[in-house]
Amino acid sequence: MDEGYLQIFLDSAYASANPQAFIALFFLVMMRLLPIMSLTPYLGAKVLPRPMKVAIAIIFFFTLLPHILITAKHPPEMNLT
């Protein structure tokens, strides 16, 4: 996987999708990662402050982003009407 993040994004289904789809992807992944970060014993209650846990979750998101973009067949659709 020699491609950069931009090339992977341009080759994914999210490049031609509504920009809200990428924001939805971000929040869906964060909703999955943040409870894991808060419930993990070694990152638990008073070991790390909450902003640090959120920062680590965001770093995990950008680490997992190429895999998510490659495996996602179509972006999530939201019907806001």
N, C-alpha and C positions, 0 to 999 in steps of 0.2 A: 504494500500500500504506500506508494511513493507520492500520491497526490496530496495536495494541500487541502485545507478545509474549504476554501472557496471553490475549488474544482469539484470536490465531492458534493457541495451544496448545489452547484450549477447542474450537476448530473442527476440530482435527486428529484423526487416528485414535488418538493417544496419550492423549487425555483420558479415554477409557473403558477403556483398557488397564491391564494390571497395572503397578504402579509400577516393576517390574524392567525393563520394556520401555524406559522412558526412560533408565534407568541403562545398559542394554545399548547403546542408541543413543549415549550419551555415550562409552562405551568403544570402540565400533566406529569412531566418528569420530576419537577420539584415537589409536587404533591406525593410522589412515590419516595423520593430521597429524604425529604425532611423528617418524616416519622422514623425512618431507619436511623438517621443521624441522631435524633433525640433519644431513641430507645436503646442504642448500642451502649453496653456497659462501660467500655473504655472511653466513650465520649459523653458519658452520662452527666447527671445533674450539675455538679459544681466543678467538674474537671475543666470544661471549656465554656466560655460565655456563649450566649445564643448567637450573636453576630458572627462569631468564628465558625459556628456550626453551619450557618447559612452560607458563609464564604466557601467552606469545604464542599457543601452540596453543589454550589454553582461551579466550582472547579471540577467536580465529578460529572456534572452535566456536560461541560465542554470537552471533557475527556471521552465521554460516551457518545458525543454528538456524531462523529463519523459513522459509528456502527448503527445508530438510530436512523440516520439518513439513508444508509445503504439498505437496511432491512425494511423500512417503511414503504409499503406499496403505494399508498395514497395518503395525503394529509387529512387530518380530522376535519370534518365539516361541521359548521355551526349554523343552525337556522335561527337567526335573531329576529325574524319577522313574526 
